[in-house]
């Protein structure tokens, strides 16, 4: 295929050859521009995705930690500990403790 294309190009007149080379230059410039934009866009998307993933992971950890505090507050309440102690050691609000 490459040999055939080379043979076809060899038959070009000087004007056709200049036109061909100009069109090839334009194609390569466009390809390079698109490739650069694609790579930049991909990198930007990857960075945004990482940021979203990290934030989602942090939120899940906060939710898990809060649930663990609520579970501990239930145990403390069951053992008869006063709300003030639960608030002091777990950092929960009085409203959260009263809902348990």
C-alpha positions in Angstrom: 0.0 0.0 0.0 2.8 2.4 0.9 4.7 1.5 -2.2 1.6 2.2 -4.3 1.0 5.5 -2.7 4.7 6.5 -3.3 4.4 5.5 -6.9 1.2 7.6 -7.3 2.9 10.6 -5.7 5.9 10.1 -8.0 3.6 10.6 -11.0 2.5 14.1 -9.8 3.3 17.2 -11.8 5.3 19.8 -10.0 2.1 21.8 -9.3 0.3 18.7 -8.1 3.2 17.8 -5.9 3.2 21.3 -4.3 -0.6 21.0 -3.7 -0.1 17.6 -2.2 2.7 18.7 0.1 0.6 21.7 1.2 -2.4 19.6 1.9 -0.2 17.1 3.8 1.3 20.0 5.8 -2.2 21.2 6.7 -3.3 17.7 7.6 -0.3 17.3 9.9 -0.8 20.7 11.5 -4.5 19.9 12.1 -3.7 16.5 13.5 -1.1 17.9 15.8 -3.5 20.6 17.0 -6.3 18.1 17.7 -3.9 15.7 19.4 -2.6 18.4 21.6 -6.1 19.6 22.5 -7.2 16.0 23.1 -4.2 15.3 25.4 -4.8 18.5 27.4 -8.5 17.8 27.7 -7.8 14.2 28.8 -5.3 15.4 31.4 -7.8 18.0 32.6 -10.5 15.4 32.8 -8.3 13.0 34.6 -7.3 15.6 37.2 -10.9 16.6 37.7 -11.8 12.9 38.1 -9.1 12.4 40.7 -10.3 15.4 42.6 -13.9 14.2 42.6 -12.8 10.7 43.6 -10.7 12.0 46.5 -13.5 14.2 47.7 -16.0 11.3 47.4 -13.6 9.1 49.4 -13.2 11.8 52.1 -17.0 12.2 52.3 -17.4 8.4 52.7 -14.8 8.4 55.5 -16.6 11.3 57.3 -19.9 9.5 57.0 -18.4 6.3 58.3 -16.7 8.1 61.2 -20.0 9.8 62.0 -21.9 6.6 62.0 -19.3 5.0 64.3 -19.8 7.9 66.7 -23.5 7.4 66.6 -23.1 3.7 67.3 -20.8 4.5 70.2 -23.3 7.1 71.6 -26.0 4.4 71.5 -23.8 2.1 73.6 -22.9 4.9 76.0 -26.6 5.9 76.3 -27.5 2.3 76.9 -25.0 2.2 79.7 -26.6 5.2 81.3 -24.0 7.9 80.5 -25.3 11.5 80.7 -25.7 13.4 77.4 -23.1 15.9 78.5 -20.4 13.2 78.6 -21.4 11.8 75.2 -21.2 15.3 73.7 -17.8 15.9 75.3 -16.2 12.8 74.1 -17.9 12.2 70.8 -18.5 15.7 69.6 -22.1 15.0 68.7 -24.8 17.6 69.2 -27.5 17.2 71.8 -30.1 17.0 69.0 -28.2 14.0 67.5 -28.0 12.2 70.8 -31.7 12.8 71.7 -32.7 11.3 68.4 -31.0 8.0 69.3 
